[in-house]
């Protein structure tokens, strides 16, 4: 019972979340800049896409964490049976 797959999945999701966070931060910063007001609809679309993309990423991260938790409980049970 290895947790490598779950950890790799969590790292991949973390990278996606970081990328979306950067998009959100840059969109928010540019929307307050008066010089970039003509690009606002594109920035709003980027912001919306980044926020929506975070929903399945959060679910995937939680699913991987639950997988690790389940494997930990199984190992504890196996060790209790052996002892």
Secondary structure by P-SEA (a helix, b strand, c coil): ccaaaaaaaaaaaaaaaaaaaaaaaaaaaaaaccccccaaaaaaaaaaaaaaaaaaaaaaaaaaaaaaaaaaaaaaaaaaaac
